[in-house]
Amino acid sequence: MNEIEPRIVTIVKDLLERSDREETSVSLGATLHGDDGLGLDSLETAELSAILEDEFGTDPFGAGLLPETVADIVAFYADATAASA
């Protein structure tokens, strides 16, 4: 496990807690949107984008990607880290 993965999971959990959904389980396979996933709405997605930008200096949404799962976000940063190495 890379060090980015637990940080992203924590960011998503914190976002859900602020939305009074702390009981929602966050895993790498969790979808970001929809009733069968984390259920993020457009405002929460924008907030997640801003938090990721503040934390890492870039975010997949701002890069024009539309991640569907937590794993997609982790992969974005793993790819960015590999490209800069």
PyMOL Python script that loads the backbone (N, CA, C, O; Angstrom):
from pymol import cmd

cmd.read_pdbstr("""\
ATOM      1  N   MET A   1       0.844  -1.184   0.000  1.00  0.00           N
ATOM      2  CA  MET A   1       0.000   0.000   0.000  1.00  0.00           C
ATOM      3  C   MET A   1       0.885   1.242   0.000  1.00  0.00           C
ATOM      4  O   MET A   1       1.827   1.346   0.786  1.00  0.00           O
ATOM      5  N   ASN A   2       0.573   2.180  -0.890  1.00  0.00           N
ATOM      6  CA  ASN A   2       1.347   3.413  -0.904  1.00  0.00           C
ATOM      7  C   ASN A   2       0.805   4.371   0.153  1.00  0.00           C
ATOM      8  O   ASN A   2      -0.270   4.149   0.711  1.00  0.00           O
ATOM      9  N   GLU A   3       1.551   5.432   0.422  1.00  0.00           N
ATOM     10  CA  GLU A   3       1.127   6.357   1.485  1.00  0.00           C
ATOM     11  C   GLU A   3      -0.034   7.258   1.070  1.00  0.00           C
ATOM     12  O   GLU A   3      -0.679   7.866   1.925  1.00  0.00           O
ATOM     13  N   ILE A   4      -0.305   7.350  -0.211  1.00  0.00           N
ATOM     14  CA  ILE A   4      -1.396   8.189  -0.686  1.00  0.00           C
ATOM     15  C   ILE A   4      -2.753   7.533  -0.405  1.00  0.00           C
ATOM     16  O   ILE A   4      -3.723   8.213  -0.068  1.00  0.00           O
ATOM     17  N   GLU A   5      -2.808   6.220  -0.545  1.00  0.00           N
ATOM     18  CA  GLU A   5      -4.077   5.501  -0.388  1.00  0.00           C
ATOM     19  C   GLU A   5      -4.764   5.778   0.952  1.00  0.00           C
ATOM     20  O   GLU A   5      -5.931   6.171   0.951  1.00  0.00           O
ATOM     21  N   PRO A   6      -4.093   5.592   2.091  1.00  0.00           N
ATOM     22  CA  PRO A   6      -4.804   5.855   3.357  1.00  0.00           C
ATOM     23  C   PRO A   6      -5.167   7.331   3.524  1.00  0.00           C
ATOM     24  O   PRO A   6      -6.168   7.650   4.166  1.00  0.00           O
ATOM     25  N   ARG A   7      -4.372   8.224   2.959  1.00  0.00           N
ATOM     26  CA  ARG A   7      -4.684   9.648   3.077  1.00  0.00           C
ATOM     27  C   ARG A   7      -5.965   9.981   2.305  1.00  0.00           C
ATOM     28  O   ARG A   7      -6.804  10.739   2.791  1.00  0.00           O
ATOM     29  N   ILE A   8      -6.113   9.418   1.110  1.00  0.00           N
ATOM     30  CA  ILE A   8      -7.312   9.674   0.316  1.00  0.00           C
ATOM     31  C   ILE A   8      -8.540   9.071   0.987  1.00  0.00           C
ATOM     32  O   ILE A   8      -9.599   9.699   1.021  1.00  0.00           O
ATOM     33  N   VAL A   9      -8.409   7.868   1.517  1.00  0.00           N
ATOM     34  CA  VAL A   9      -9.531   7.239   2.230  1.00  0.00           C
ATOM     35  C   VAL A   9      -9.940   8.119   3.417  1.00  0.00           C
ATOM     36  O   VAL A   9     -11.131   8.299   3.668  1.00  0.00           O
ATOM     37  N   THR A  10      -8.981   8.657   4.134  1.00  0.00           N
ATOM     38  CA  THR A  10      -9.276   9.538   5.267  1.00  0.00           C
ATOM     39  C   THR A  10      -9.973  10.814   4.803  1.00  0.00           C
ATOM     40  O   THR A  10     -10.916  11.272   5.448  1.00  0.00           O
ATOM     41  N   ILE A  11      -9.523  11.386   3.702  1.00  0.00           N
ATOM     42  CA  ILE A  11     -10.152  12.595   3.166  1.00  0.00           C
ATOM     43  C   ILE A  11     -11.613  12.325   2.831  1.00  0.00           C
ATOM     44  O   ILE A  11     -12.488  13.123   3.164  1.00  0.00           O
ATOM     45  N   VAL A  12     -11.873  11.203   2.176  1.00  0.00           N
ATOM     46  CA  VAL A  12     -13.247  10.858   1.802  1.00  0.00           C
ATOM     47  C   VAL A  12     -14.093  10.602   3.051  1.00  0.00           C
ATOM     48  O   VAL A  12     -15.238  11.048   3.126  1.00  0.00           O
ATOM     49  N   LYS A  13     -13.535   9.884   4.032  1.00  0.00           N
ATOM     50  CA  LYS A  13     -14.268   9.632   5.281  1.00  0.00           C
ATOM     51  C   LYS A  13     -14.612  10.937   5.981  1.00  0.00           C
ATOM     52  O   LYS A  13     -15.734  11.106   6.460  1.00  0.00           O
ATOM     53  N   ASP A  14     -13.656  11.865   6.047  1.00  0.00           N
ATOM     54  CA  ASP A  14     -13.899  13.158   6.687  1.00  0.00           C
ATOM     55  C   ASP A  14     -15.009  13.929   5.969  1.00  0.00           C
ATOM     56  O   ASP A  14     -15.853  14.552   6.613  1.00  0.00           O
ATOM     57  N   LEU A  15     -15.005  13.886   4.641  1.00  0.00           N
ATOM     58  CA  LEU A  15     -16.049  14.544   3.866  1.00  0.00           C
ATOM     59  C   LEU A  15     -17.411  13.950   4.182  1.00  0.00           C
ATOM     60  O   LEU A  15     -18.385  14.684   4.352  1.00  0.00           O
ATOM     61  N   LEU A  16     -17.489  12.625   4.261  1.00  0.00           N
ATOM     62  CA  LEU A  16     -18.755  11.959   4.575  1.00  0.00           C
ATOM     63  C   LEU A  16     -19.214  12.288   5.997  1.00  0.00           C
ATOM     64  O   LEU A  16     -20.410  12.456   6.235  1.00  0.00           O
ATOM     65  N   GLU A  17     -18.281  12.380   6.938  1.00  0.00           N
ATOM     66  CA  GLU A  17     -18.637  12.737   8.316  1.00  0.00           C
ATOM     67  C   GLU A  17     -19.257  14.124   8.374  1.00  0.00           C
ATOM     68  O   GLU A  17     -20.219  14.342   9.111  1.00  0.00           O
ATOM     69  N   ARG A  18     -18.717  15.068   7.603  1.00  0.00           N
ATOM     70  CA  ARG A  18     -19.277  16.423   7.584  1.00  0.00           C
ATOM     71  C   ARG A  18     -20.669  16.435   6.967  1.00  0.00           C
ATOM     72  O   ARG A  18     -21.442  17.366   7.195  1.00  0.00           O
ATOM     73  N   SER A  19     -20.991  15.407   6.187  1.00  0.00           N
ATOM     74  CA  SER A  19     -22.311  15.284   5.567  1.00  0.00           C
ATOM     75  C   SER A  19     -23.222  14.370   6.365  1.00  0.00           C
ATOM     76  O   SER A  19     -24.258  13.929   5.867  1.00  0.00           O
ATOM     77  N   ASP A  20     -22.838  14.084   7.607  1.00  0.00           N
ATOM     78  CA  ASP A  20     -23.606  13.218   8.511  1.00  0.00           C
ATOM     79  C   ASP A  20     -23.813  11.813   7.951  1.00  0.00           C
ATOM     80  O   ASP A  20     -24.871  11.209   8.131  1.00  0.00           O
ATOM     81  N   ARG A  21     -22.791  11.306   7.273  1.00  0.00           N
ATOM     82  CA  ARG A  21     -22.830   9.936   6.753  1.00  0.00           C
ATOM     83  C   ARG A  21     -21.599   9.162   7.205  1.00  0.00           C
ATOM     84  O   ARG A  21     -20.999   8.420   6.427  1.00  0.00           O
ATOM     85  N   GLU A  22     -21.230   9.342   8.471  1.00  0.00           N
ATOM     86  CA  GLU A  22     -20.028   8.692   8.990  1.00  0.00           C
ATOM     87  C   GLU A  22     -20.137   7.181   9.035  1.00  0.00           C
ATOM     88  O   GLU A  22     -19.121   6.494   9.144  1.00  0.00           O
ATOM     89  N   GLU A  23     -21.350   6.648   8.953  1.00  0.00           N
ATOM     90  CA  GLU A  23     -21.532   5.200   8.969  1.00  0.00           C
ATOM     91  C   GLU A  23     -21.248   4.570   7.607  1.00  0.00           C
ATOM     92  O   GLU A  23     -21.185   3.345   7.502  1.00  0.00           O
ATOM     93  N   THR A  24     -21.077   5.376   6.572  1.00  0.00           N
ATOM     94  CA  THR A  24     -20.801   4.869   5.231  1.00  0.00           C
ATOM     95  C   THR A  24     -19.388   4.319   5.171  1.00  0.00           C
ATOM     96  O   THR A  24     -18.432   4.991   5.558  1.00  0.00           O
ATOM     97  N   SER A  25     -19.264   3.099   4.688  1.00  0.00           N
ATOM     98  CA  SER A  25     -17.965   2.446   4.577  1.00  0.00           C
ATOM     99  C   SER A  25     -17.233   2.934   3.331  1.00  0.00           C
ATOM    100  O   SER A  25     -17.807   2.999   2.244  1.00  0.00           O
ATOM    101  N   VAL A  26     -15.960   3.274   3.504  1.00  0.00           N
ATOM    102  CA  VAL A  26     -15.142   3.741   2.386  1.00  0.00           C
ATOM    103  C   VAL A  26     -14.094   2.680   2.085  1.00  0.00           C
ATOM    104  O   VAL A  26     -13.255   2.351   2.924  1.00  0.00           O
ATOM    105  N   SER A  27     -14.162   2.155   0.871  1.00  0.00           N
ATOM    106  CA  SER A  27     -13.164   1.193   0.403  1.00  0.00           C
ATOM    107  C   SER A  27     -12.681   1.653  -0.960  1.00  0.00           C
ATOM    108  O   SER A  27     -13.256   2.563  -1.557  1.00  0.00           O
ATOM    109  N   LEU A  28     -11.627   1.024  -1.450  1.00  0.00           N
ATOM    110  CA  LEU A  28     -11.101   1.409  -2.757  1.00  0.00           C
ATOM    111  C   LEU A  28     -12.126   1.192  -3.864  1.00  0.00           C
ATOM    112  O   LEU A  28     -12.174   1.963  -4.823  1.00  0.00           O
ATOM    113  N   GLY A  29     -12.931   0.167  -3.742  1.00  0.00           N
ATOM    114  CA  GLY A  29     -13.918  -0.137  -4.768  1.00  0.00           C
ATOM    115  C   GLY A  29     -15.198   0.672  -4.672  1.00  0.00           C
ATOM    116  O   GLY A  29     -16.071   0.550  -5.531  1.00  0.00           O
ATOM    117  N   ALA A  30     -15.323   1.490  -3.647  1.00  0.00           N
ATOM    118  CA  ALA A  30     -16.547   2.276  -3.454  1.00  0.00           C
ATOM    119  C   ALA A  30     -16.721   3.282  -4.584  1.00  0.00           C
ATOM    120  O   ALA A  30     -15.809   4.045  -4.903  1.00  0.00           O
ATOM    121  N   THR A  31     -17.912   3.269  -5.185  1.00  0.00           N
ATOM    122  CA  THR A  31     -18.208   4.269  -6.206  1.00  0.00           C
ATOM    123  C   THR A  31     -18.509   5.597  -5.527  1.00  0.00           C
ATOM    124  O   THR A  31     -19.081   5.641  -4.438  1.00  0.00           O
ATOM    125  N   LEU A  32     -18.118   6.664  -6.184  1.00  0.00           N
ATOM    126  CA  LEU A  32     -18.276   7.984  -5.589  1.00  0.00           C
ATOM    127  C   LEU A  32     -19.721   8.472  -5.617  1.00  0.00           C
ATOM    128  O   LEU A  32     -20.170   9.161  -4.701  1.00  0.00           O
ATOM    129  N   HIS A  33     -20.444   8.112  -6.672  1.00  0.00           N
ATOM    130  CA  HIS A  33     -21.791   8.634  -6.868  1.00  0.00           C
ATOM    131  C   HIS A  33     -22.805   7.500  -6.892  1.00  0.00           C
ATOM    132  O   HIS A  33     -22.445   6.335  -7.059  1.00  0.00           O
ATOM    133  N   GLY A  34     -24.055   7.847  -6.725  1.00  0.00           N
ATOM    134  CA  GLY A  34     -25.132   6.862  -6.799  1.00  0.00           C
ATOM    135  C   GLY A  34     -25.482   6.286  -5.447  1.00  0.00           C
ATOM    136  O   GLY A  34     -24.699   6.331  -4.499  1.00  0.00           O
ATOM    137  N   ASP A  35     -26.686   5.741  -5.388  1.00  0.00           N
ATOM    138  CA  ASP A  35     -27.194   5.202  -4.131  1.00  0.00           C
ATOM    139  C   ASP A  35     -26.462   3.962  -3.660  1.00  0.00           C
ATOM    140  O   ASP A  35     -26.438   3.672  -2.464  1.00  0.00           O
ATOM    141  N   ASP A  36     -25.860   3.219  -4.594  1.00  0.00           N
ATOM    142  CA  ASP A  36     -25.154   2.002  -4.202  1.00  0.00           C
ATOM    143  C   ASP A  36     -23.698   2.265  -3.840  1.00  0.00           C
ATOM    144  O   ASP A  36     -22.959   1.333  -3.525  1.00  0.00           O
ATOM    145  N   GLY A  37     -23.284   3.522  -3.881  1.00  0.00           N
ATOM    146  CA  GLY A  37     -21.914   3.881  -3.529  1.00  0.00           C
ATOM    147  C   GLY A  37     -21.898   4.877  -2.385  1.00  0.00           C
ATOM    148  O   GLY A  37     -22.695   4.784  -1.452  1.00  0.00           O
ATOM    149  N   LEU A  38     -20.993   5.821  -2.468  1.00  0.00           N
ATOM    150  CA  LEU A  38     -20.870   6.830  -1.413  1.00  0.00           C
ATOM    151  C   LEU A  38     -21.939   7.907  -1.526  1.00  0.00           C
ATOM    152  O   LEU A  38     -22.194   8.627  -0.561  1.00  0.00           O
ATOM    153  N   GLY A  39     -22.562   8.026  -2.682  1.00  0.00           N
ATOM    154  CA  GLY A  39     -23.674   8.953  -2.855  1.00  0.00           C
ATOM    155  C   GLY A  39     -23.293  10.413  -2.872  1.00  0.00           C
ATOM    156  O   GLY A  39     -24.089  11.262  -2.471  1.00  0.00           O
ATOM    157  N   LEU A  40     -22.080  10.732  -3.332  1.00  0.00           N
ATOM    158  CA  LEU A  40     -21.689  12.133  -3.392  1.00  0.00           C
ATOM    159  C   LEU A  40     -22.543  12.871  -4.408  1.00  0.00           C
ATOM    160  O   LEU A  40     -22.781  12.377  -5.510  1.00  0.00           O
ATOM    161  N   ASP A  41     -23.001  14.058  -4.030  1.00  0.00           N
ATOM    162  CA  ASP A  41     -23.716  14.899  -4.983  1.00  0.00           C
ATOM    163  C   ASP A  41     -22.701  15.848  -5.628  1.00  0.00           C
ATOM    164  O   ASP A  41     -21.509  15.778  -5.329  1.00  0.00           O
ATOM    165  N   SER A  42     -23.163  16.718  -6.497  1.00  0.00           N
ATOM    166  CA  SER A  42     -22.242  17.592  -7.230  1.00  0.00           C
ATOM    167  C   SER A  42     -21.491  18.552  -6.307  1.00  0.00           C
ATOM    168  O   SER A  42     -20.316  18.836  -6.541  1.00  0.00           O
ATOM    169  N   LEU A  43     -22.144  19.048  -5.277  1.00  0.00           N
ATOM    170  CA  LEU A  43     -21.480  19.948  -4.334  1.00  0.00           C
ATOM    171  C   LEU A  43     -20.392  19.206  -3.550  1.00  0.00           C
ATOM    172  O   LEU A  43     -19.296  19.733  -3.362  1.00  0.00           O
ATOM    173  N   GLU A  44     -20.691  17.999  -3.099  1.00  0.00           N
ATOM    174  CA  GLU A  44     -19.695  17.206  -2.365  1.00  0.00           C
ATOM    175  C   GLU A  44     -18.531  16.811  -3.273  1.00  0.00           C
ATOM    176  O   GLU A  44     -17.387  16.743  -2.822  1.00  0.00           O
ATOM    177  N   THR A  45     -18.817  16.554  -4.544  1.00  0.00           N
ATOM    178  CA  THR A  45     -17.752  16.237  -5.496  1.00  0.00           C
ATOM    179  C   THR A  45     -16.846  17.447  -5.689  1.00  0.00           C
ATOM    180  O   THR A  45     -15.626  17.302  -5.760  1.00  0.00           O
ATOM    181  N   ALA A  46     -17.431  18.635  -5.775  1.00  0.00           N
ATOM    182  CA  ALA A  46     -16.641  19.862  -5.896  1.00  0.00           C
ATOM    183  C   ALA A  46     -15.802  20.083  -4.642  1.00  0.00           C
ATOM    184  O   ALA A  46     -14.646  20.497  -4.726  1.00  0.00           O
ATOM    185  N   GLU A  47     -16.385  19.807  -3.488  1.00  0.00           N
ATOM    186  CA  GLU A  47     -15.644  19.947  -2.229  1.00  0.00           C
ATOM    187  C   GLU A  47     -14.483  18.957  -2.180  1.00  0.00           C
ATOM    188  O   GLU A  47     -13.379  19.311  -1.767  1.00  0.00           O
ATOM    189  N   LEU A  48     -14.732  17.716  -2.601  1.00  0.00           N
ATOM    190  CA  LEU A  48     -13.667  16.710  -2.648  1.00  0.00           C
ATOM    191  C   LEU A  48     -12.550  17.165  -3.575  1.00  0.00           C
ATOM    192  O   LEU A  48     -11.372  17.027  -3.245  1.00  0.00           O
ATOM    193  N   SER A  49     -12.911  17.702  -4.723  1.00  0.00           N
ATOM    194  CA  SER A  49     -11.926  18.213  -5.678  1.00  0.00           C
ATOM    195  C   SER A  49     -11.060  19.297  -5.039  1.00  0.00           C
ATOM    196  O   SER A  49      -9.838  19.287  -5.188  1.00  0.00           O
ATOM    197  N   ALA A  50     -11.689  20.226  -4.332  1.00  0.00           N
ATOM    198  CA  ALA A  50     -10.958  21.318  -3.685  1.00  0.00           C
ATOM    199  C   ALA A  50     -10.039  20.798  -2.584  1.00  0.00           C
ATOM    200  O   ALA A  50      -8.910  21.267  -2.445  1.00  0.00           O
ATOM    201  N   ILE A  51     -10.514  19.836  -1.807  1.00  0.00           N
ATOM    202  CA  ILE A  51      -9.697  19.269  -0.736  1.00  0.00           C
ATOM    203  C   ILE A  51      -8.474  18.562  -1.317  1.00  0.00           C
ATOM    204  O   ILE A  51      -7.359  18.726  -0.820  1.00  0.00           O
ATOM    205  N   LEU A  52      -8.687  17.777  -2.367  1.00  0.00           N
ATOM    206  CA  LEU A  52      -7.567  17.072  -3.004  1.00  0.00           C
ATOM    207  C   LEU A  52      -6.565  18.056  -3.594  1.00  0.00           C
ATOM    208  O   LEU A  52      -5.356  17.849  -3.497  1.00  0.00           O
ATOM    209  N   GLU A  53      -7.063  19.118  -4.201  1.00  0.00           N
ATOM    210  CA  GLU A  53      -6.196  20.160  -4.762  1.00  0.00           C
ATOM    211  C   GLU A  53      -5.348  20.803  -3.656  1.00  0.00           C
ATOM    212  O   GLU A  53      -4.145  20.997  -3.827  1.00  0.00           O
ATOM    213  N   ASP A  54      -5.978  21.128  -2.531  1.00  0.00           N
ATOM    214  CA  ASP A  54      -5.253  21.718  -1.406  1.00  0.00           C
ATOM    215  C   ASP A  54      -4.206  20.760  -0.847  1.00  0.00           C
ATOM    216  O   ASP A  54      -3.097  21.171  -0.506  1.00  0.00           O
ATOM    217  N   GLU A  55      -4.562  19.492  -0.756  1.00  0.00           N
ATOM    218  CA  GLU A  55      -3.691  18.491  -0.145  1.00  0.00           C
ATOM    219  C   GLU A  55      -2.519  18.110  -1.041  1.00  0.00           C
ATOM    220  O   GLU A  55      -1.389  17.984  -0.568  1.00  0.00           O
ATOM    221  N   PHE A  56      -2.784  17.925  -2.345  1.00  0.00           N
ATOM    222  CA  PHE A  56      -1.770  17.362  -3.234  1.00  0.00           C
ATOM    223  C   PHE A  56      -1.315  18.298  -4.348  1.00  0.00           C
ATOM    224  O   PHE A  56      -0.399  17.957  -5.096  1.00  0.00           O
ATOM    225  N   GLY A  57      -1.933  19.466  -4.475  1.00  0.00           N
ATOM    226  CA  GLY A  57      -1.525  20.414  -5.497  1.00  0.00           C
ATOM    227  C   GLY A  57      -2.174  20.189  -6.853  1.00  0.00           C
ATOM    228  O   GLY A  57      -1.996  20.994  -7.766  1.00  0.00           O
ATOM    229  N   THR A  58      -2.915  19.116  -6.991  1.00  0.00           N
ATOM    230  CA  THR A  58      -3.656  18.802  -8.209  1.00  0.00           C
ATOM    231  C   THR A  58      -4.773  17.848  -7.839  1.00  0.00           C
ATOM    232  O   THR A  58      -4.787  17.288  -6.743  1.00  0.00           O
ATOM    233  N   ASP A  59      -5.711  17.666  -8.758  1.00  0.00           N
ATOM    234  CA  ASP A  59      -6.772  16.693  -8.489  1.00  0.00           C
ATOM    235  C   ASP A  59      -7.263  16.130  -9.808  1.00  0.00           C
ATOM    236  O   ASP A  59      -7.144  16.789 -10.842  1.00  0.00           O
ATOM    237  N   PRO A  60      -7.817  14.914  -9.794  1.00  0.00           N
ATOM    238  CA  PRO A  60      -8.238  14.298 -11.048  1.00  0.00           C
ATOM    239  C   PRO A  60      -9.372  15.051 -11.736  1.00  0.00           C
ATOM    240  O   PRO A  60      -9.441  15.068 -12.965  1.00  0.00           O
ATOM    241  N   PHE A  61     -10.251  15.667 -10.972  1.00  0.00           N
ATOM    242  CA  PHE A  61     -11.371  16.409 -11.558  1.00  0.00           C
ATOM    243  C   PHE A  61     -10.854  17.626 -12.321  1.00  0.00           C
ATOM    244  O   PHE A  61     -11.292  17.898 -13.439  1.00  0.00           O
ATOM    245  N   GLY A  62      -9.925  18.351 -11.715  1.00  0.00           N
ATOM    246  CA  GLY A  62      -9.329  19.519 -12.352  1.00  0.00           C
ATOM    247  C   GLY A  62      -8.482  19.162 -13.555  1.00  0.00           C
ATOM    248  O   GLY A  62      -8.269  19.990 -14.441  1.00  0.00           O
ATOM    249  N   ALA A  63      -7.996  17.919 -13.590  1.00  0.00           N
ATOM    250  CA  ALA A  63      -7.201  17.438 -14.720  1.00  0.00           C
ATOM    251  C   ALA A  63      -8.091  16.930 -15.851  1.00  0.00           C
ATOM    252  O   ALA A  63      -7.593  16.428 -16.858  1.00  0.00           O
ATOM    253  N   GLY A  64      -9.406  17.061 -15.687  1.00  0.00           N
ATOM    254  CA  GLY A  64     -10.328  16.661 -16.730  1.00  0.00           C
ATOM    255  C   GLY A  64     -10.776  15.217 -16.668  1.00  0.00           C
ATOM    256  O   GLY A  64     -11.434  14.733 -17.590  1.00  0.00           O
ATOM    257  N   LEU A  65     -10.432  14.522 -15.599  1.00  0.00           N
ATOM    258  CA  LEU A  65     -10.853  13.134 -15.438  1.00  0.00           C
ATOM    259  C   LEU A  65     -12.129  13.077 -14.600  1.00  0.00           C
ATOM    260  O   LEU A  65     -12.423  13.993 -13.832  1.00  0.00           O
ATOM    261  N   LEU A  66     -12.859  12.021 -14.755  1.00  0.00           N
ATOM    262  CA  LEU A  66     -14.064  11.819 -13.960  1.00  0.00           C
ATOM    263  C   LEU A  66     -13.940  10.473 -13.247  1.00  0.00           C
ATOM    264  O   LEU A  66     -14.497   9.475 -13.705  1.00  0.00           O
ATOM    265  N   PRO A  67     -13.214  10.440 -12.130  1.00  0.00           N
ATOM    266  CA  PRO A  67     -13.061   9.179 -11.413  1.00  0.00           C
ATOM    267  C   PRO A  67     -14.409   8.664 -10.925  1.00  0.00           C
ATOM    268  O   PRO A  67     -15.260   9.428 -10.471  1.00  0.00           O
ATOM    269  N   GLU A  68     -14.578   7.359 -11.030  1.00  0.00           N
ATOM    270  CA  GLU A  68     -15.838   6.752 -10.599  1.00  0.00           C
ATOM    271  C   GLU A  68     -15.719   6.076  -9.238  1.00  0.00           C
ATOM    272  O   GLU A  68     -16.726   5.879  -8.558  1.00  0.00           O
ATOM    273  N   THR A  69     -14.504   5.719  -8.833  1.00  0.00           N
ATOM    274  CA  THR A  69     -14.296   5.032  -7.554  1.00  0.00           C
ATOM    275  C   THR A  69     -13.170   5.700  -6.779  1.00  0.00           C
ATOM    276  O   THR A  69     -12.422   6.518  -7.313  1.00  0.00           O
ATOM    277  N   VAL A  70     -13.070   5.333  -5.519  1.00  0.00           N
ATOM    278  CA  VAL A  70     -11.955   5.801  -4.692  1.00  0.00           C
ATOM    279  C   VAL A  70     -10.650   5.305  -5.300  1.00  0.00           C
ATOM    280  O   VAL A  70      -9.654   6.028  -5.294  1.00  0.00           O
ATOM    281  N   ALA A  71     -10.642   4.086  -5.822  1.00  0.00           N
ATOM    282  CA  ALA A  71      -9.441   3.518  -6.450  1.00  0.00           C
ATOM    283  C   ALA A  71      -8.988   4.350  -7.648  1.00  0.00           C
ATOM    284  O   ALA A  71      -7.788   4.475  -7.894  1.00  0.00           O
ATOM    285  N   ASP A  72      -9.931   4.918  -8.392  1.00  0.00           N
ATOM    286  CA  ASP A  72      -9.572   5.777  -9.521  1.00  0.00           C
ATOM    287  C   ASP A  72      -8.805   7.006  -9.045  1.00  0.00           C
ATOM    288  O   ASP A  72      -7.864   7.444  -9.707  1.00  0.00           O
ATOM    289  N   ILE A  73      -9.198   7.559  -7.913  1.00  0.00           N
ATOM    290  CA  ILE A  73      -8.494   8.723  -7.359  1.00  0.00           C
ATOM    291  C   ILE A  73      -7.094   8.320  -6.919  1.00  0.00           C
ATOM    292  O   ILE A  73      -6.123   9.022  -7.202  1.00  0.00           O
ATOM    293  N   VAL A  74      -6.989   7.189  -6.225  1.00  0.00           N
ATOM    294  CA  VAL A  74      -5.677   6.687  -5.792  1.00  0.00           C
ATOM    295  C   VAL A  74      -4.783   6.460  -7.005  1.00  0.00           C
ATOM    296  O   VAL A  74      -3.608   6.827  -6.990  1.00  0.00           O
ATOM    297  N   ALA A  75      -5.336   5.855  -8.057  1.00  0.00           N
ATOM    298  CA  ALA A  75      -4.556   5.576  -9.272  1.00  0.00           C
ATOM    299  C   ALA A  75      -4.062   6.866  -9.921  1.00  0.00           C
ATOM    300  O   ALA A  75      -2.946   6.906 -10.440  1.00  0.00           O
ATOM    301  N   PHE A  76      -4.874   7.917  -9.900  1.00  0.00           N
ATOM    302  CA  PHE A  76      -4.463   9.206 -10.466  1.00  0.00           C
ATOM    303  C   PHE A  76      -3.182   9.699  -9.791  1.00  0.00           C
ATOM    304  O   PHE A  76      -2.244  10.126 -10.465  1.00  0.00           O
ATOM    305  N   TYR A  77      -3.147   9.640  -8.469  1.00  0.00           N
ATOM    306  CA  TYR A  77      -1.967  10.118  -7.747  1.00  0.00           C
ATOM    307  C   TYR A  77      -0.793   9.148  -7.869  1.00  0.00           C
ATOM    308  O   TYR A  77       0.360   9.579  -7.887  1.00  0.00           O
ATOM    309  N   ALA A  78      -1.065   7.869  -7.952  1.00  0.00           N
ATOM    310  CA  ALA A  78       0.006   6.884  -8.162  1.00  0.00           C
ATOM    311  C   ALA A  78       0.654   7.123  -9.517  1.00  0.00           C
ATOM    312  O   ALA A  78       1.878   7.079  -9.640  1.00  0.00           O
ATOM    313  N   ASP A  79      -0.162   7.375 -10.532  1.00  0.00           N
ATOM    314  CA  ASP A  79       0.373   7.661 -11.871  1.00  0.00           C
ATOM    315  C   ASP A  79       1.158   8.962 -11.880  1.00  0.00           C
ATOM    316  O   ASP A  79       2.205   9.049 -12.520  1.00  0.00           O
ATOM    317  N   ALA A  80       0.664   9.977 -11.176  1.00  0.00           N
ATOM    318  CA  ALA A  80       1.351  11.260 -11.116  1.00  0.00           C
ATOM    319  C   ALA A  80       2.693  11.121 -10.408  1.00  0.00           C
ATOM    320  O   ALA A  80       3.679  11.737 -10.812  1.00  0.00           O
ATOM    321  N   THR A  81       2.729  10.318  -9.361  1.00  0.00           N
ATOM    322  CA  THR A  81       3.967  10.083  -8.616  1.00  0.00           C
ATOM    323  C   THR A  81       4.974   9.331  -9.487  1.00  0.00           C
ATOM    324  O   THR A  81       6.159   9.663  -9.493  1.00  0.00           O
ATOM    325  N   ALA A  82       4.507   8.326 -10.217  1.00  0.00           N
ATOM    326  CA  ALA A  82       5.383   7.542 -11.085  1.00  0.00           C
ATOM    327  C   ALA A  82       5.926   8.397 -12.221  1.00  0.00           C
ATOM    328  O   ALA A  82       7.083   8.243 -12.612  1.00  0.00           O
ATOM    329  N   ALA A  83       5.112   9.291 -12.753  1.00  0.00           N
ATOM    330  CA  ALA A  83       5.535  10.149 -13.860  1.00  0.00           C
ATOM    331  C   ALA A  83       6.577  11.158 -13.419  1.00  0.00           C
ATOM    332  O   ALA A  83       7.432  11.543 -14.216  1.00  0.00           O
ATOM    333  N   SER A  84       6.528  11.595 -12.169  1.00  0.00           N
ATOM    334  CA  SER A  84       7.477  12.584 -11.681  1.00  0.00           C
ATOM    335  C   SER A  84       8.767  11.958 -11.167  1.00  0.00           C
ATOM    336  O   SER A  84       9.730  12.667 -10.875  1.00  0.00           O
ATOM    337  N   ALA A  85       8.788  10.634 -11.054  1.00  0.00           N
ATOM    338  CA  ALA A  85       9.994   9.949 -10.551  1.00  0.00           C
ATOM    339  C   ALA A  85      11.002   9.727 -11.645  1.00  0.00           C
ATOM    340  O   ALA A  85      12.069   9.166 -11.396  1.00  0.00           O
TER     341      ALA A  85
END
""", "prot")
cmd.dss("prot")
cmd.show_as("cartoon", "prot")
cmd.util.cbc("prot")
cmd.orient("prot")
